[in-house]
């Protein structure tokens, strides 16, 4: 259904009642099919009225002396009666305007038997009584729809199937209430208000779910990721009703989805909140470090407890003393990955291509270098069969040589021993060409390939591999 209500009336009654009634109902967020609202120059009158009749939940019939004289208005009434008889539900809402029971009885005995509202009660009372039926008090869906309208949306009427998707979204997190709850909301998802059986609370939860469902779809289609320029991230947040205040109330989620906002100067309207949270984190971590705590020492360059939580590493002048691979991991996969929200959008090699491209130069030079070094040393970026499956949805086409570059890396114990065959080089350029196209980078695959091969990137990769091997050997 596209409308809550259709108004069937005689044109002579517009000035005395119908126009003002339609406007009052619309002011109460009721979707009204009324010819002065709904018809445009060039529309087919008959087809438009047929659509209004068939796609409205209710039909207000303004019964008046002029209505009784009109063949056209009676035809509209016949349509509403047919709908009511076929569906069984009450559809017709009579309004008596300058007529009494005897006149309505002479026109239609079945209409005279229906409870009606008389225009003599006054326009406000007529609108109130009609709205009480159209928007029943305490309806969860009506409450949800009202909230969305307050946020500037134009949601469909509550009988539309769209609300089934909203209802599903409001119950979508099977991990809700547990320590892994963040994992259940999906990218750009946030905790919904608590479940409740109270209609007002349920309606608010459904409204939040509807808004979240919409901004999550937008974040996927644009997409909005860690490599999106901060200005575009803020523009996205501002464009999505309800998202700004949700981000402000769930700062750690925001930082997970957009870690670039933690870089000084990139926080926009959240800058002060991010700085305050960082300072609290730094104070707590420095106190822990002063006590000689071993917490997190395996992640740092000096093998002592870090000087801030990992989500603020890009904000700290010393990067929290975290080593580069852990900073890259947090940027790409999210901090506290064991139970944090899902963050990664592209494959690891795509993030490598981006950080090697000039498109990442909006990052401060120290941050960009730390991420470049971290991605290289982290060593998870070579692509194999599992990675190929993960990017099929983006349109990647496997080739006979796909995977030969990764295999060459795995087979060579050191950088100096690495020998790249023609197939391995083709594989590297082919995969980076896909990254360049996917991310719309300024460079082509060949240029990114040269930047990877002609820098210390592979040296850093093998250095990282060597450190991991030594740690594994030490544990065994």
C-alpha positions in Angstrom: 0.0 0.0 0.0 1.3 3.5 -0.9 -1.2 5.5 1.1 -3.0 5.3 4.4 -6.2 6.8 3.2 -8.1 7.8 0.0 -10.6 10.6 0.3 -13.7 10.2 -1.9 -15.7 13.4 -2.1 -17.6 15.8 -4.3 -15.6 18.7 -5.6 -18.1 21.2 -4.2 -17.1 20.1 -0.6 -13.4 20.9 -1.0 -13.5 24.5 0.3 -15.9 23.8 3.2 -14.3 20.6 4.5 -12.2 18.3 2.4 -9.1 20.3 1.7 -8.6 21.3 5.3 -9.3 17.8 6.5 -6.7 16.3 4.1 -4.1 18.8 5.3 -4.8 18.1 8.9 -4.4 14.4 8.4 -1.2 14.9 6.4 0.1 17.0 9.3 -0.4 14.0 11.5 1.9 11.9 9.2 -0.9 10.1 7.5 -0.3 9.4 3.8 -3.4 10.9 2.1 -4.4 10.3 -1.5 -6.2 13.5 -2.3 -6.5 14.8 -5.8 -4.9 18.2 -5.1 -2.0 16.4 -3.4 -1.7 13.4 -5.7 -2.5 14.4 -9.3 -0.1 16.2 -11.6 -0.6 17.8 -15.0 -0.8 15.0 -17.6 -1.9 12.3 -15.2 -4.8 10.0 -16.3 -7.6 10.9 -13.9 -9.2 7.4 -14.0 -6.0 5.5 -13.7 -4.7 7.7 -10.8 -8.0 7.3 -8.9 -8.0 3.5 -9.5 -4.5 3.4 -8.1 -5.4 5.5 -5.1 -8.4 3.3 -4.5 -6.4 0.0 -4.7 -3.3 1.2 -2.9 -4.9 2.9 0.2 -5.5 1.1 3.4 -8.8 3.1 4.1 -11.2 5.1 2.2 -12.8 8.2 3.7 -16.1 8.9 2.1 -17.5 12.4 2.6 -21.2 11.9 2.2 -23.0 15.2 1.4 -25.9 16.4 -0.7 -23.5 17.1 -3.6 -21.9 13.6 -3.2 -25.3 12.0 -3.6 -25.7 13.8 -6.9 -22.3 12.8 -8.4 -22.0 9.8 -10.6 -18.2 10.0 -10.3 -18.0 10.0 -6.5 -20.5 7.1 -6.4 -18.2 5.1 -8.8 -15.3 5.7 -6.3 -17.6 4.5 -3.5 -18.4 1.3 -5.5 -14.7 0.6 -5.7 -14.2 0.9 -2.0 -17.2 -1.3 -1.3 -15.8 -3.9 -3.7 -12.5 -3.9 -1.9 -14.2 -4.2 1.5 -16.4 -7.1 0.3 -13.5 -9.0 -1.2 -11.1 -8.5 1.8 -13.5 -8.7 4.7 -11.7 -5.9 6.6 -13.3 -2.6 7.3 -12.1 -0.1 4.6 -14.8 2.6 4.5 -14.7 5.5 7.0 -17.9 7.6 6.5 -18.0 11.4 7.2 -21.4 12.9 7.2 -21.3 16.5 5.9 -24.5 18.5 6.0 -26.6 15.3 5.9 -28.5 13.3 8.4 -29.3 9.6 8.9 -32.5 9.7 6.8 -30.6 11.2 3.8 -27.8 8.6 4.1 -30.4 5.8 4.5 -32.1 6.8 1.3 -28.8 6.8 -0.5 -27.3 3.6 0.9 -28.8 1.5 3.8 -25.5 -0.2 4.3 -23.6 3.1 4.8 -26.3 4.4 7.1 -25.6 1.4 9.4 -21.9 2.2 9.7 -20.6 4.4 12.6 -19.7 7.7 11.1 -18.3 11.0 12.2 -20.3 14.1 11.6 -18.6 17.3 10.3 -20.7 19.3 12.7 -18.3 18.2 15.5 -15.7 20.5 14.0 -12.7 19.8 11.7 -10.2 19.0 14.5 -12.5 16.4 16.1 -13.3 14.8 12.7 -9.5 14.5 12.0 -8.9 13.2 15.5 -11.5 10.4 15.2 -10.3 9.4 11.8 -6.7 9.3 12.9 -7.5 7.1 15.8 -8.7 4.5 13.4 -6.0 5.0 10.7 -3.2 5.2 13.3 -4.4 3.1 16.3 -2.9 4.2 19.6 -0.2 1.8 20.8 0.6 0.2 17.4 4.3 -0.7 17.3 4.5 -0.1 13.6 2.8 3.2 13.8 5.1 4.3 16.5 8.1 3.2 14.5 6.9 5.0 11.4 6.3 8.2 13.4 9.9 8.1 14.6 11.2 7.7 11.1 9.1 10.6 9.9 10.4 12.8 12.7 13.9 12.0 11.3 12.9 13.3 7.9 12.1 10.0 6.2 9.1 9.2 4.1 8.6 5.5 5.0 5.9 3.4 3.4 2.6 2.9 5.1 2.6 0.2 7.8 0.9 -2.4 5.6 3.8 -2.4 3.1 6.0 -5.5 3.0 9.0 -3.3 3.7 8.1 -3.4 7.3 8.6 -7.2 7.3 12.3 -6.5 6.5 12.4 -4.0 9.3 10.9 -6.4 11.8 13.6 -9.0 10.8 16.4 -6.4 11.1 15.2 -5.5 14.6 15.7 -9.1 15.7 18.8 -9.9 13.7 21.6 -10.2 16.3 21.8 -13.7 17.7 24.8 -12.6 19.8 22.9 -9.8 21.5 23.4 -9.7 25.2 26.7 -11.6 25.2 30.4 -10.5 25.2 30.5 -11.1 21.4 27.5 -8.9 20.7 29.5 -6.5 18.5 30.1 -9.3 16.0 26.4 -9.7 15.4 25.5 -6.2 14.0 27.4 -6.3 10.7 29.5 -3.5 9.2 28.3 0.0 10.3 25.9 -1.8 12.7 25.4 -0.5 16.3 23.6 -1.9 19.3 19.8 -1.4 19.0 17.7 -0.3 22.0 16.9 -3.1 24.4 14.2 -5.6 23.5 10.8 -4.8 25.1 7.2 -5.8 25.0 6.1 -2.2 25.5 4.8 -0.8 22.2 6.6 2.5 22.6 9.9 0.8 23.2 9.4 -1.8 20.5 8.5 1.0 18.0 11.7 2.9 18.8 13.8 -0.3 18.4 12.1 -0.9 15.0 12.7 2.6 13.9 16.4 2.3 14.9 16.6 -1.0 13.0 15.0 0.6 9.9 17.5 3.4 9.9 20.4 1.1 10.5 19.3 -1.2 7.7 19.3 1.7 5.3 22.7 3.2 6.3 24.3 -0.3 6.2 23.1 -0.8 2.7 24.5 2.7 1.8 27.8 1.9 3.4 28.1 -1.3 1.4 27.1 0.3 -1.9 29.3 3.4 -1.8 31.4 1.8 0.0 32.5 3.5 3.2 35.6 1.8 4.6 38.9 2.5 6.4 40.4 3.9 3.2 37.6 6.4 2.5 38.7 10.0 2.8 37.6 11.4 6.2 35.6 14.2 4.5 33.5 11.6 2.7 33.0 9.6 5.9 31.6 12.6 7.6 29.5 13.4 4.6 28.1 9.9 4.6 27.3 10.0 8.3 25.5 13.4 7.9 23.5 12.0 5.0 22.0 9.1 7.0 19.1 10.0 9.4 20.0 8.9 12.9 23.6 7.9 12.2 25.3 10.9 13.7 23.8 10.6 17.1 24.3 6.8 17.0 28.0 7.3 16.3 28.3 9.9 19.0 26.8 7.4 21.5 28.9 4.5 20.3 32.3 6.0 19.8 34.2 2.7 19.9 32.1 1.3 17.1 32.6 4.4 15.0 36.4 4.1 15.5 36.3 0.5 14.4 34.5 1.3 11.2 36.4 4.4 10.4 39.8 4.3 12.2 41.0 7.1 10.1 38.9 9.5 12.2 41.2 8.9 15.1 44.1 10.6 13.3 44.5 14.1 14.8 42.4 16.6 12.8 40.3 14.0 11.0 37.6 13.6 13.7 35.3 16.3 12.5 32.4 16.8 14.9 33.7 13.9 17.0 37.2 15.3 17.4 36.8 16.5 21.0 35.1 13.2 22.0 37.9 11.2 20.4 40.6 13.3 22.0 38.9 12.9 25.5 38.6 9.1 25.0 42.3 8.9 23.9 43.5 10.9 26.9 41.5 8.6 29.3 43.0 5.6 27.5 46.5 7.0 27.7 46.3 7.8 31.4 45.0 4.3 32.2 47.6 2.6 30.1 50.5 4.6 31.4 49.4 3.8 35.0 49.3 0.1 34.1 52.7 0.4 32.4 54.2 2.1 35.5 53.0 -0.8 37.6 55.1 -3.2 35.4 52.0 -4.9 33.9 52.7 -7.5 31.2 49.4 -6.7 29.5 49.9 -6.4 25.7 53.7 -6.4 25.9 53.8 -8.9 23.0 52.3 -6.3 20.7 54.8 -3.5 21.4 58.2 -2.5 20.1 59.7 -2.2 23.6 58.0 -5.4 24.9 56.3 -3.4 27.7 52.7 -2.6 28.1 51.4 -0.2 25.4 50.9 3.5 26.2 47.3 3.7 24.9 44.6 1.2 23.7 45.1 -0.1 20.2 42.1 1.8 18.7 43.9 5.1 19.4 47.3 4.0 18.0 47.0 6.2 15.0 46.3 9.2 17.2 49.3 8.7 19.5 52.6 10.4 18.5 54.4 7.2 19.3 51.6 4.9 17.8 51.1 3.6 21.4 54.5 1.8 21.0 52.6 -0.9 19.1 54.6 -2.6 16.4 53.7 -1.9 12.8 52.0 -5.2 12.0 49.6 -4.8 14.9 48.7 -1.3 13.8 48.0 -2.5 10.2 45.9 -5.4 11.6 43.9 -3.0 13.7 43.3 -0.7 10.8 42.2 -3.4 8.4 40.5 -5.9 10.6 39.5 -3.8 13.5 40.8 -3.7 17.0 39.8 -6.3 19.6 39.1 -8.5 16.6 38.1 -11.5 18.8 34.8 -9.9 19.7 34.7 -6.6 17.8 32.4 -5.6 15.0 33.2 -6.8 11.5 35.4 -4.2 9.7 37.3 -5.6 6.8 35.7 -4.9 3.4 38.4 -5.6 0.8 41.0 -8.3 0.6 44.4 -7.6 2.3 46.2 -7.2 -1.0 43.7 -4.4 -2.0 44.7 -2.5 1.2 48.4 -3.0 0.1 47.6 -1.6 -3.3 45.9 1.4 -1.7 48.7 2.2 0.7 51.2 2.0 -2.2 49.1 4.3 -4.3 49.1 8.1 -4.3 45.4 7.9 -3.3 46.5 7.2 0.3 48.6 10.4 0.5 45.8 12.2 2.4 47.2 10.2 5.3 49.9 12.0 7.3 53.3 10.8 6.1 54.2 9.0 9.4 50.9 7.2 9.5 51.0 6.2 5.9 54.6 4.8 6.3 53.6 2.9 9.5 50.7 1.3 7.6 52.8 0.5 4.6 55.5 -1.1 6.8 52.8 -2.9 8.9 51.1 -4.4 5.9 54.4 -5.7 4.5 55.6 -7.2 7.8 52.1 -8.6 8.8 52.5 -10.9 5.8 48.8 -11.9 5.3 48.5 -10.1 1.9 49.7 -12.9 -0.5 46.5 -14.2 -2.2 45.6 -17.9 -2.4 42.5 -20.0 -3.2 40.7 -18.8 -0.1 41.3 -15.1 -1.0 40.2 -15.7 -4.6 36.9 -17.1 -3.4 36.4 -14.1 -1.2 36.6 -11.6 -4.0 34.5 -13.4 -6.6 31.6 -11.1 -5.7 33.7 -8.2 -6.8 34.2 -9.8 -10.3 37.7 -11.1 -10.0 38.4 -13.7 -12.7 40.8 -16.5 -11.9 43.7 -17.2 -14.3 45.8 -20.3 -14.9 48.7 -18.4 -13.2 46.8 -17.1 -10.2 48.5 -18.0 -7.0 52.0 -18.5 -8.5 53.3 -15.3 -6.9 52.2 -16.3 -3.4 53.7 -19.8 -3.9 57.0 -18.3 -4.9 57.0 -16.2 -1.7 56.2 -19.3 0.4 58.9 -21.4 -1.4 61.7 -18.9 -0.8 63.1 -18.7 2.7 64.7 -15.2 2.1 64.3 -12.2 -0.1 67.6 -12.9 -1.8 66.5 -16.4 -2.6 63.3 -15.2 -4.2 63.1 -16.0 -7.9 59.9 -14.8 -9.7 58.9 -16.6 -12.8 57.1 -14.9 -15.7 53.8 -16.4 -14.4 54.4 -15.1 -10.9 55.0 -11.6 -12.2 51.9 -11.8 -14.4 50.0 -13.0 -11.4 51.2 -10.0 -9.3 50.4 -7.5 -12.0 47.0 -9.1 -12.8 45.9 -9.1 -9.1 47.1 -5.5 -8.6 45.4 -4.4 -11.8 42.2 -5.8 -10.3 42.8 -3.8 -7.1 43.5 -0.6 -9.0 40.2 -1.0 -10.9 38.2 -2.1 -7.8 39.5 0.9 -5.7 39.5 3.3 -8.7 43.2 4.1 -8.0 45.1 6.8 -9.8 47.7 4.2 -10.9 47.3 1.1 -13.0 48.3 -2.4 -11.9 51.7 -2.2 -13.5 52.6 0.9 -11.6 51.5 -0.5 -8.3 53.4 -3.7 -9.1 56.6 -1.7 -9.7 56.2 0.1 -6.4 55.9 -3.1 -4.6 58.9 -4.8 -6.3 61.2 -1.8 -6.4 60.9 -0.7 -2.8 61.8 -2.4 0.5 58.2 -3.9 0.7 59.4 -7.5 0.1 62.4 -7.1 2.4 59.9 -6.1 5.1 57.7 -9.0 4.3 60.6 -11.5 4.8 61.8 -9.7 7.9 58.3 -10.1 9.4 58.3 -13.8 8.4 61.6 -14.3 10.1 60.4 -12.7 13.4 57.3 -14.9 13.4 59.3 -18.0 12.7 61.6 -17.2 15.6 58.7 -16.6 18.0 57.2 -20.0 16.9 60.5 -21.8 17.5 60.9 -20.1 20.9 57.4 -21.3 22.0 58.1 -24.8 20.8 
